[in-house]
Amino acid sequence: MSALDIIIGILVLLVSIVVIGVVLLQQGHRSGINGAISGAADTFLSKTKARTADAQLARITKFIAIGFFVLVLLANVISAF
């Protein structure tokens, strides 16, 4: 096992932890009927604020996930040689 394998393995581990954290920060989309019954209806301002935060988190998640897959593919290619 070379030093490059260890470095890429550590990077994959760190990026996977970041992906888990960003996914856990995202708000669920299952308010549905329970929110309407309990009176937890959102105002217009809170909806637009949540959407922008959710949209940014979704965009960040996509980029981090792409980076994760590239790192995993790179690790597989390097370990094959």
NORMO-V321697 format. One line per field, one symbol per residue. phi: phi as a letter, one per 40 degrees, with the letter a starting at -180 (. if undefined). psi: psi as a letter, one per 30 degrees, with the letter a starting at -180 (. if undefined). A space follows every 10 residues. Layout:
BEGIN
phi=???
psi=???
END
This chain:
BEGIN
phi=.ccccccccc cccccccccc ccccccccbb cfccccccgc cccccccccc cccccccccc cccccccccc cccccccccc c
psi=kleeeeeeee eeeeeeeeee eeeffkklgh ebfeeeefgh kkleeeeeee eeeeeeeeee eeeeeeeeee eeeeeeeeff .
END
